């Protein structure tokens, strides 16, 4: 935990100047408090002596009160402003980290858990920034100023204040450890709940088809109830901590009041018939006593904010520390270049088996290559490596004379056309999902015609304005696959990475689209992950992968004569368009 607190302090370093300004405002407010309490004690002394209070004296009190109110408001506003600024910068850093991580973000968690991190856990740092950190300084400065003012009139009363003060932080730490443990469990539970709810939304269509809505809703209800119980445990410990601190501060104030009261009555055992502190000075110290313990009580109330921030930071650390590929400053060539792989084994996570064995492969510029093999053999992993998200392996892939890690990656990915097996769809019209950038109507219609989408779009009542639900709800798998292909064709690119783009279509449509692909991919470097070669005689090379290892290379005609090709054809299902 101490290491996490140190990391929090390091992250907070650029914002300390703004928070110190908040502490300065709080300190000046304490000085005005001393003047205000002294004025009240003086007025009571004057009234006790039968002397009237002038309007000028009242005006000084009003000015002190207004000044202190303004300074306290300024302290809170400044701390909230710094907190908002720091959290915005952190969210931008996390979003940039996610962008650079690409598929590697799954090492941290699913999309539901990542959404919780970006929203809930970043906001959980706010109480630590806006309340706890300034209070950590004021809890020292304010009591010292009050104790100094008290010691001027009664060193014994000042010692009494200073001796009872450590009891509050002691119990605050003891109770705060329990709150920190509960906060950490709460954050994990929230991430799991967010991930479960996202998966429910993504699989809503399948859940309806299986008529399993009641079972899923019951599971979500049970998870929500468990989360509520955990929340109550956290609140229970926070309220218990606050109650104990209030009791300790009340007892400490009572000791000071007892000493001052007995002194005014001349009943102190060591000062019989003596008044060690006059009435006006005693009243001044009695007015300050609650203010002496107020910062300690406030810090105790805010201590759970530190525990919450530590737990939130621990959940954010895996994403912040995730190794990502930053890229270099070399701009990729405007024409296709040879692509050479000389990579070590590709592990998606250290504790998992290798997705891809060490690979030696060269794809010439403008060459069109089929990547074949059973599911899980490593075909998709080769395509992912070309995207340049793996920091270490990107240094072992060359594009012409340059390593992939030396390229300006944004420009490199703009030259890529990547079509994964599962495309992402947003709730909205088909047109909105297709037009990721500005295209004219002719380009759109051409892409839809080349992907054979016009035939089913014309049958939809709203055509391109047809509204898609979550994850493309409303269209069949084959229709969504053709729309994804049309969206890919809208992007001008030199390198095409297609991962079984027509796997959900019937044999006839597959052959037709593959013929179109032959025409459209002329002059492009094409890597096509596929299970079969029907209609793909135009390919230049075939690479066969088995258990993550490149085990064979040759032409399409040679591939058809291999024993493994017949086994792949037997596994290939006879798809029919849904």
C-alpha positions as CSV (number, residue, x, y, z in Angstrom):
1,X,0.0,0.0,0.0
2,X,2.9,2.4,0.8
3,X,4.2,1.9,-2.7
4,X,0.8,2.8,-4.2
5,X,0.6,5.9,-2.0
6,X,4.1,6.9,-3.3
7,X,2.9,6.4,-6.9
8,X,-0.1,8.6,-6.2
9,X,2.1,11.3,-4.9
10,X,4.4,11.1,-8.0
11,X,1.3,11.4,-10.2
12,X,0.1,14.4,-8.2
13,X,3.5,16.3,-8.4
14,X,2.5,18.5,-11.4
15,X,-0.6,19.7,-9.6
16,X,0.8,20.4,-6.2
17,X,1.3,24.1,-6.9
18,X,-2.5,24.5,-7.4
19,X,-3.2,22.5,-4.3
20,X,-0.7,24.5,-2.2
21,X,-2.7,27.6,-3.1
22,X,-5.7,25.9,-1.7
23,X,-3.7,25.1,1.5
24,X,-2.6,28.8,1.7
25,X,-6.2,30.0,1.5
26,X,-7.1,27.6,4.3
27,X,-4.2,28.8,6.5
28,X,-5.2,32.5,6.0
29,X,-8.8,31.5,6.9
30,X,-7.4,30.1,10.2
31,X,-5.6,33.4,11.0
32,X,-8.9,35.2,10.5
33,X,-10.6,32.7,12.7
34,X,-8.1,33.6,15.5
35,X,-9.0,37.3,15.1
36,X,-12.7,36.4,15.0
37,X,-12.6,34.4,18.2
38,X,-10.4,37.0,19.9
39,X,-13.0,39.6,19.0
40,X,-15.9,37.6,20.4
41,X,-14.0,36.9,23.6
42,X,-13.1,40.6,23.9
43,X,-16.8,41.7,23.3
44,X,-18.0,39.3,26.0
45,X,-15.4,40.7,28.4
46,X,-16.5,44.2,27.5
47,X,-20.2,43.4,28.0
48,X,-19.4,41.5,31.2
49,X,-17.7,44.7,32.4
50,X,-20.7,46.8,31.3
51,X,-19.0,48.5,28.4
52,X,-21.0,48.9,25.1
53,X,-19.7,47.6,21.8
54,X,-19.3,50.3,19.1
55,X,-20.4,49.9,15.4
56,X,-16.8,50.1,14.3
57,X,-16.0,47.0,16.5
58,X,-18.9,45.2,15.0
59,X,-17.7,46.0,11.5
60,X,-14.3,44.4,12.2
61,X,-16.1,41.2,13.2
62,X,-18.2,41.2,10.0
63,X,-15.1,41.8,7.9
64,X,-13.3,38.9,9.6
65,X,-16.3,36.6,9.1
66,X,-16.7,37.5,5.4
67,X,-13.0,37.2,4.7
68,X,-12.9,33.8,6.3
69,X,-16.0,32.6,4.4
70,X,-14.4,33.8,1.1
71,X,-11.1,32.1,1.8
72,X,-12.7,28.8,2.7
73,X,-14.8,28.9,-0.5
74,X,-11.7,29.8,-2.5
75,X,-9.9,26.8,-0.9
76,X,-12.6,24.4,-1.9
77,X,-13.0,25.8,-5.4
78,X,-9.3,25.7,-6.1
79,X,-9.0,22.1,-4.9
80,X,-12.0,21.1,-7.0
81,X,-10.5,22.8,-10.1
82,X,-7.2,21.1,-9.7
83,X,-8.9,17.7,-9.1
84,X,-11.0,18.1,-12.3
85,X,-7.9,19.1,-14.3
86,X,-5.8,16.2,-13.0
87,X,-8.6,13.7,-13.6
88,X,-9.2,15.0,-17.2
89,X,-5.5,14.6,-17.9
90,X,-5.5,11.1,-16.5
91,X,-8.5,10.1,-18.6
92,X,-6.8,11.4,-21.7
93,X,-3.7,9.4,-20.8
94,X,-5.7,6.3,-20.3
95,X,-7.6,6.8,-23.6
96,X,-4.3,7.3,-25.4
97,X,-3.0,4.1,-23.7
98,X,-6.0,2.2,-24.9
99,X,-5.6,3.5,-28.4
100,X,-1.9,2.5,-28.5
101,X,-2.7,-0.9,-26.9
102,X,-5.2,-1.9,-29.5
103,X,-6.0,-5.7,-29.0
104,X,-3.6,-5.8,-26.1
105,X,-6.2,-4.0,-23.9
106,X,-7.7,-7.4,-23.2
107,X,-4.7,-8.1,-21.0
108,X,-6.2,-5.6,-18.5
109,X,-9.9,-6.6,-18.8
110,X,-12.9,-6.7,-21.1
111,X,-14.5,-3.6,-22.5
112,X,-17.0,-3.4,-19.6
113,X,-14.2,-3.4,-17.0
114,X,-12.2,-0.8,-19.0
115,X,-15.2,1.5,-19.2
116,X,-15.5,1.2,-15.4
117,X,-11.9,2.1,-15.0
118,X,-12.2,5.2,-17.2
119,X,-15.3,6.5,-15.5
120,X,-15.8,5.2,-12.0
121,X,-12.2,4.7,-10.9
122,X,-10.9,7.9,-12.2
123,X,-13.7,9.8,-10.5
124,X,-12.9,7.9,-7.3
125,X,-9.7,9.9,-7.1
126,X,-11.6,13.2,-6.7
127,X,-12.2,13.1,-2.9
128,X,-8.4,12.4,-2.4
129,X,-7.4,15.4,-4.5
130,X,-10.1,17.9,-3.6
131,X,-10.4,17.1,0.1
132,X,-7.9,14.7,1.6
133,X,-4.6,16.2,0.2
134,X,-5.3,19.8,1.3
135,X,-6.6,18.6,4.6
136,X,-3.4,16.7,5.2
137,X,-1.5,20.0,5.4
138,X,-4.2,21.9,7.2
139,X,-4.4,19.2,9.9
140,X,-0.8,20.3,10.8
141,X,-0.9,24.0,10.2
142,X,-4.3,24.9,11.8
143,X,-3.7,23.1,15.1
144,X,-0.2,24.5,15.4
145,X,-1.5,28.1,14.9
146,X,-4.3,27.5,17.4
147,X,-1.9,25.8,19.9
148,X,0.6,28.7,19.6
149,X,-2.2,31.3,20.3
150,X,-3.4,29.2,23.2
151,X,0.1,28.7,24.7
152,X,0.5,32.5,24.8
153,X,-2.2,32.6,27.5
154,X,-2.0,29.1,29.0
155,X,0.9,26.7,28.2
156,X,-0.9,24.0,30.2
157,X,-4.1,24.3,28.0
158,X,-1.9,24.2,24.9
159,X,-0.1,21.0,26.2
160,X,-3.5,19.5,26.9
161,X,-4.6,20.1,23.3
162,X,-1.4,18.7,21.9
163,X,-1.4,15.6,24.0
164,X,-5.0,14.6,23.1
165,X,-4.6,15.4,19.4
166,X,-2.7,12.2,18.4
167,X,-5.5,9.9,19.6
168,X,-7.7,11.0,16.6
169,X,-5.1,10.1,13.8
170,X,-4.3,6.8,15.6
171,X,-7.9,5.6,15.5
172,X,-8.3,7.0,12.0
173,X,-5.5,4.8,10.7
174,X,-6.7,1.7,12.5
175,X,-10.2,2.0,11.2
176,X,-9.1,3.3,7.8
177,X,-7.2,0.0,7.0
178,X,-10.5,-1.9,7.2
179,X,-12.2,0.6,4.9
180,X,-9.3,0.3,2.4
181,X,-9.7,-3.4,2.2
182,X,-13.5,-3.1,1.6
183,X,-12.9,-0.4,-1.0
184,X,-10.6,-2.7,-3.0
185,X,-13.1,-5.5,-2.9
186,X,-15.8,-3.1,-4.0
187,X,-13.8,-1.9,-7.0
188,X,-13.3,-5.5,-8.2
189,X,-17.0,-6.2,-7.8
190,X,-17.9,-3.1,-9.8
191,X,-15.6,-4.1,-12.6
192,X,-17.1,-7.6,-12.8
193,X,-20.6,-6.2,-12.7
194,X,-19.8,-3.8,-15.5
195,X,-18.3,-6.5,-17.7
196,X,-21.2,-8.8,-17.1
197,X,-23.8,-6.1,-18.0
198,X,-21.9,-5.3,-21.3
199,X,-21.8,-9.0,-22.2
200,X,-25.5,-9.1,-21.6
201,X,-26.1,-6.2,-24.0
202,X,-23.8,-7.7,-26.7
203,X,-25.5,-11.1,-26.5
204,X,-29.1,-9.8,-26.2
205,X,-30.1,-11.2,-29.6
206,X,-28.9,-14.7,-28.7
207,X,-30.5,-14.5,-25.3
208,X,-33.8,-13.7,-26.8
209,X,-33.5,-16.5,-29.3
210,X,-32.8,-18.9,-26.5
211,X,-35.7,-17.4,-24.4
212,X,-33.2,-17.1,-21.5
213,X,-34.1,-13.5,-20.5
214,X,-35.4,-14.5,-17.1
215,X,-32.3,-16.5,-16.1
216,X,-30.0,-13.7,-17.2
217,X,-32.0,-11.0,-15.4
218,X,-31.9,-13.1,-12.3
219,X,-28.2,-13.4,-12.5
220,X,-27.8,-9.7,-13.0
221,X,-30.2,-9.1,-10.0
222,X,-28.1,-11.4,-7.8
223,X,-24.9,-9.6,-8.8
224,X,-26.4,-6.2,-8.2
225,X,-27.7,-7.3,-4.7
226,X,-24.2,-8.6,-3.8
227,X,-22.7,-5.2,-5.0
228,X,-25.2,-3.4,-2.8
229,X,-24.3,-5.5,0.2
230,X,-20.6,-4.7,-0.4
231,X,-21.4,-1.0,-0.6
232,X,-23.2,-1.1,2.7
233,X,-20.1,-2.7,4.3
234,X,-17.9,0.1,3.1
235,X,-20.4,2.7,4.3
236,X,-20.7,0.9,7.7
237,X,-17.0,1.1,8.3
238,X,-16.8,4.8,7.1
239,X,-19.7,5.8,9.5
240,X,-18.1,3.8,12.4
241,X,-14.8,5.6,11.8
242,X,-16.6,9.0,11.8
243,X,-18.5,8.2,15.0
244,X,-15.4,7.2,16.9
245,X,-13.5,10.3,15.9
246,X,-16.4,12.6,16.9
247,X,-16.5,10.9,20.3
248,X,-12.8,11.3,20.9
249,X,-12.8,15.0,19.8
250,X,-15.8,15.7,22.1
251,X,-14.0,14.1,25.1
252,X,-10.8,16.1,24.3
253,X,-12.8,19.4,24.2
254,X,-14.5,18.4,27.4
255,X,-11.1,18.1,29.2
256,X,-10.1,21.6,28.0
257,X,-13.5,23.0,29.1
258,X,-13.2,21.3,32.5
259,X,-9.7,22.8,33.1
260,X,-10.8,26.3,32.1
261,X,-14.0,26.1,34.1
262,X,-12.4,24.9,37.3
263,X,-9.7,27.5,36.9
264,X,-12.3,30.3,36.7
265,X,-14.0,28.9,39.8
266,X,-10.6,28.7,41.6
267,X,-11.1,24.9,42.2
268,X,-8.0,23.5,40.5
269,X,-6.2,21.2,42.9
270,X,-2.8,22.8,42.3
271,X,-4.2,26.4,42.3
272,X,-6.8,26.7,45.0
273,X,-8.5,30.1,45.2
274,X,-6.6,31.3,42.1
275,X,-7.7,32.1,38.6
276,X,-4.8,31.0,36.3
277,X,-6.5,32.2,33.2
278,X,-8.8,35.3,33.2
279,X,-12.3,35.1,31.8
280,X,-11.6,36.8,28.4
281,X,-8.6,34.6,27.7
282,X,-10.4,31.4,28.9
283,X,-13.3,32.2,26.6
284,X,-10.9,32.8,23.7
285,X,-9.3,29.3,24.3
286,X,-12.7,27.7,24.7
287,X,-13.9,29.1,21.4
288,X,-10.7,27.8,19.7
289,X,-10.9,24.3,21.2
290,X,-13.5,22.9,18.8
291,X,-11.6,24.5,15.9
292,X,-8.4,22.8,17.1
293,X,-9.9,19.4,16.6
294,X,-12.0,20.3,13.5
295,X,-9.2,19.6,11.0
296,X,-8.5,16.3,12.7
297,X,-12.1,15.3,12.6
298,X,-12.3,16.4,8.9
299,X,-9.3,14.4,8.1
300,X,-10.8,11.4,9.8
301,X,-13.9,11.8,7.7
302,X,-11.8,12.1,4.5
303,X,-9.5,9.3,5.4
304,X,-11.7,6.8,3.6
305,X,-11.2,8.9,0.5
306,X,-7.5,8.0,0.7
307,X,-8.4,4.3,1.0
308,X,-10.8,4.7,-2.0
309,X,-8.1,6.5,-4.0
310,X,-5.5,3.8,-3.3
311,X,-7.9,1.1,-4.3
312,X,-8.8,3.0,-7.5
313,X,-5.1,3.6,-8.4
314,X,-4.3,-0.1,-7.9
315,X,-7.0,-0.9,-10.4
316,X,-5.7,1.7,-12.9
317,X,-2.0,0.6,-12.6
318,X,-2.3,-2.4,-15.0
319,X,-3.5,-0.2,-17.8
320,X,-1.0,2.6,-17.1
321,X,1.9,0.2,-16.9
322,X,0.8,-1.9,-20.0
323,X,3.6,-1.9,-22.5
324,X,2.4,-0.3,-25.8
325,X,4.1,0.4,-29.1
326,X,4.8,4.1,-29.4
327,X,6.3,3.9,-32.9
328,X,8.9,6.1,-34.5
329,X,9.1,9.1,-36.8
330,X,9.7,7.4,-40.1
331,X,6.9,7.9,-42.6
332,X,5.9,4.7,-44.5
333,X,6.5,4.7,-48.2
334,X,3.6,5.7,-50.5
335,X,4.0,2.4,-52.5
336,X,3.8,-1.2,-51.3
337,X,7.1,-2.5,-49.8
338,X,8.2,-6.1,-49.0
339,X,7.0,-7.3,-45.6
340,X,9.4,-9.5,-43.7
341,X,8.7,-11.4,-40.5
342,X,11.6,-12.6,-38.3
343,X,9.7,-12.8,-35.0
344,X,10.1,-14.7,-31.8
345,X,7.2,-16.6,-30.3
346,X,4.0,-14.5,-29.8
347,X,2.4,-14.8,-26.4
348,X,-0.9,-12.9,-25.7
349,X,-0.1,-13.2,-22.0
350,X,3.0,-14.5,-20.1
351,X,1.0,-17.3,-18.4
352,X,-0.7,-18.5,-21.6
353,X,0.7,-20.8,-24.3
354,X,2.2,-19.2,-27.4
355,X,-0.3,-18.1,-30.1
356,X,2.4,-18.2,-32.7
357,X,5.8,-19.9,-32.9
358,X,8.9,-18.1,-34.1
359,X,8.1,-17.0,-37.7
360,X,10.3,-16.5,-40.8
361,X,8.2,-15.2,-43.7
362,X,8.6,-12.7,-46.5
363,X,5.7,-11.2,-48.5
364,X,6.9,-9.3,-51.5
365,X,5.3,-6.0,-52.4
366,X,2.0,-6.5,-54.3
367,X,2.0,-10.2,-53.5
368,X,-1.3,-11.9,-52.5
369,X,-0.9,-14.6,-50.0
370,X,-3.4,-17.0,-48.4
371,X,-2.9,-18.0,-44.7
372,X,-4.4,-21.4,-44.1
373,X,-4.8,-23.7,-41.2
374,X,-7.3,-24.9,-38.6
375,X,-9.0,-22.5,-36.2
376,X,-6.4,-21.4,-33.6
377,X,-3.4,-22.3,-35.8
378,X,-2.0,-18.7,-35.8
379,X,-3.5,-17.2,-39.0
380,X,-5.2,-14.3,-37.2
381,X,-2.1,-13.7,-35.1
382,X,0.0,-13.0,-38.2
383,X,-2.6,-10.4,-39.2
384,X,-2.5,-8.8,-35.8
385,X,1.3,-8.5,-35.8
386,X,1.1,-6.5,-39.0
387,X,-1.0,-3.9,-37.1
388,X,2.0,-3.1,-35.0
389,X,0.6,-3.2,-31.5
390,X,3.1,-5.7,-30.0
391,X,6.1,-3.6,-28.7
392,X,8.7,-6.3,-28.9
393,X,7.6,-8.2,-32.0
394,X,7.2,-4.9,-34.0
395,X,11.0,-4.6,-33.8
396,X,11.3,-8.0,-35.6
397,X,9.0,-7.1,-38.6
398,X,10.5,-5.1,-41.5
399,X,8.6,-3.0,-44.0
400,X,11.2,-2.6,-46.7
401,X,14.4,-1.3,-45.0
402,X,12.7,-0.2,-41.8
403,X,11.5,-2.0,-38.7
404,X,7.7,-1.7,-38.0
405,X,8.6,-0.1,-34.6
406,X,10.5,2.7,-36.4
407,X,7.4,3.8,-38.5
408,X,5.0,6.6,-37.6
409,X,2.2,4.1,-36.6
410,X,-0.8,6.3,-37.3
411,X,0.3,6.8,-40.9
412,X,1.2,3.1,-41.2
413,X,-2.3,2.0,-40.0
414,X,-3.9,4.4,-42.4
415,X,-2.3,2.3,-45.2
416,X,-3.8,-0.9,-43.8
417,X,-7.2,-2.3,-44.6
418,X,-8.0,-4.7,-41.7
419,X,-11.1,-6.8,-41.7
420,X,-11.4,-9.0,-38.6
421,X,-13.8,-11.9,-38.3
422,X,-16.0,-10.0,-35.8
423,X,-16.6,-6.4,-36.9
424,X,-17.9,-3.7,-34.5
425,X,-21.3,-2.2,-35.0
426,X,-22.9,0.8,-33.2
427,X,-26.6,1.5,-32.6
428,X,-27.7,3.7,-35.6
429,X,-28.5,3.5,-39.3
430,X,-26.5,1.4,-41.7
431,X,-25.3,4.6,-43.4
432,X,-23.9,5.9,-40.1
433,X,-22.1,2.6,-39.5
434,X,-20.6,2.6,-43.0
435,X,-19.5,6.2,-43.4
436,X,-16.6,6.5,-40.9
437,X,-15.4,9.4,-43.0
438,X,-16.7,11.6,-45.8
439,X,-17.4,9.8,-49.1
440,X,-19.5,10.8,-52.0
441,X,-22.6,8.7,-52.9
442,X,-20.9,7.2,-55.9
443,X,-18.1,5.7,-53.8
444,X,-20.6,4.3,-51.3
445,X,-22.8,2.7,-54.0
446,X,-19.7,1.2,-55.7
447,X,-18.5,-0.4,-52.5
448,X,-22.0,-1.7,-51.8
449,X,-22.3,-3.2,-55.3
450,X,-18.8,-4.8,-55.1
451,X,-19.8,-6.4,-51.7
452,X,-23.2,-7.6,-53.0
453,X,-25.1,-5.5,-50.4
454,X,-27.5,-3.7,-52.7
455,X,-29.6,-6.8,-53.2
456,X,-30.7,-7.1,-49.6
457,X,-30.6,-3.3,-48.9
458,X,-33.2,-2.8,-51.5
459,X,-35.5,-5.2,-49.7
460,X,-35.2,-3.3,-46.4
461,X,-38.0,-0.7,-45.9
462,X,-35.6,2.2,-45.0
463,X,-32.7,1.0,-47.1
464,X,-29.5,2.6,-45.9
465,X,-31.4,4.4,-43.1
466,X,-32.4,1.0,-41.6
467,X,-31.6,1.2,-37.8
468,X,-29.2,-1.4,-36.5
469,X,-29.4,-2.5,-32.9
470,X,-26.7,-3.4,-30.4
471,X,-23.9,-5.5,-32.2
472,X,-25.7,-5.3,-35.5
473,X,-29.1,-6.6,-34.3
474,X,-31.6,-6.6,-37.2
475,X,-29.4,-8.2,-39.9
476,X,-28.1,-11.8,-40.4
477,X,-24.5,-12.7,-39.9
478,X,-23.9,-13.0,-43.6
479,X,-25.5,-9.6,-44.3
480,X,-23.3,-8.0,-41.6
481,X,-20.2,-9.7,-43.0
482,X,-20.9,-8.2,-46.5
483,X,-21.6,-4.7,-44.9
484,X,-18.2,-5.0,-43.1
485,X,-16.5,-5.8,-46.4
486,X,-18.2,-2.8,-48.0
487,X,-17.0,-0.6,-45.2
488,X,-13.5,-1.9,-45.7
489,X,-13.6,-1.2,-49.4
490,X,-14.3,2.4,-48.8
491,X,-10.8,2.8,-47.3
492,X,-7.9,3.5,-49.7
493,X,-5.1,1.2,-48.6
494,X,-1.9,-0.5,-49.9
495,X,-2.0,-3.5,-47.6
496,X,-5.1,-5.6,-47.2
497,X,-5.5,-7.9,-44.1
498,X,-8.7,-10.0,-44.4
499,X,-9.6,-12.6,-41.8
500,X,-12.1,-15.0,-43.3
501,X,-14.2,-12.2,-44.8
502,X,-16.8,-14.5,-46.5
503,X,-16.9,-17.4,-44.0
504,X,-20.7,-16.9,-43.2
505,X,-21.8,-16.8,-46.9
506,X,-22.9,-19.6,-49.2
507,X,-20.4,-21.2,-51.7
508,X,-21.8,-19.3,-54.6
509,X,-21.6,-15.9,-53.0
510,X,-18.1,-16.7,-51.7
511,X,-16.9,-17.5,-55.3
512,X,-18.5,-14.3,-56.7
513,X,-17.0,-12.1,-54.0
514,X,-13.6,-13.8,-54.4
515,X,-13.6,-13.0,-58.1
516,X,-14.4,-9.4,-57.2
517,X,-11.5,-9.5,-54.7
518,X,-9.2,-10.6,-57.4
519,X,-10.0,-7.5,-59.4
520,X,-10.0,-5.1,-56.6
521,X,-6.8,-6.2,-54.9
522,X,-4.6,-5.9,-58.0
523,X,-1.4,-4.1,-57.1
524,X,-2.1,-4.5,-53.3
525,X,-0.3,-6.6,-50.8
526,X,-2.9,-9.0,-49.6
527,X,-2.9,-11.4,-46.6
528,X,-6.0,-13.5,-46.6
529,X,-6.8,-15.9,-43.8
530,X,-9.0,-18.6,-45.1
531,X,-9.9,-22.3,-44.8
532,X,-10.4,-23.1,-48.5
533,X,-9.0,-22.2,-51.9
534,X,-12.1,-22.5,-54.2
535,X,-12.1,-19.5,-56.5
536,X,-8.7,-18.4,-55.2
537,X,-6.4,-19.7,-58.0
538,X,-5.2,-16.1,-58.6
539,X,-3.3,-16.0,-55.3
540,X,0.5,-15.9,-55.6
541,X,1.3,-18.0,-52.5
542,X,-0.2,-20.2,-49.8
543,X,1.2,-20.5,-46.2
544,X,-0.1,-23.3,-44.1
545,X,0.0,-23.0,-40.3
546,X,-0.3,-25.8,-37.8
547,X,-0.3,-25.4,-34.0
548,X,1.0,-21.8,-34.4
549,X,3.9,-22.8,-36.7
550,X,4.4,-22.1,-40.4
551,X,4.8,-25.7,-41.7
552,X,4.4,-25.3,-45.5
553,X,4.7,-22.7,-48.3
554,X,3.9,-23.0,-52.0
555,X,1.5,-22.2,-54.8
556,X,-2.3,-22.8,-54.9
557,X,-1.9,-25.8,-57.2
558,X,0.7,-27.3,-54.9
559,X,-1.4,-26.7,-51.8
560,X,-4.3,-28.7,-53.3
561,X,-2.1,-31.7,-53.5
562,X,-1.1,-31.7,-49.8
563,X,-2.7,-34.1,-47.4
564,X,-3.6,-31.3,-45.0
565,X,-5.7,-29.5,-47.6
566,X,-8.2,-32.4,-47.9
567,X,-8.6,-32.4,-44.1
568,X,-9.3,-28.7,-44.1
569,X,-12.0,-29.2,-46.8
570,X,-13.7,-31.8,-44.7
571,X,-13.8,-29.4,-41.8
572,X,-15.2,-26.5,-43.9
573,X,-19.0,-26.3,-43.3
574,X,-21.4,-25.8,-46.2
575,X,-22.6,-22.3,-45.3
576,X,-26.0,-21.0,-46.4
577,X,-26.9,-17.3,-46.2
578,X,-29.3,-16.6,-43.3
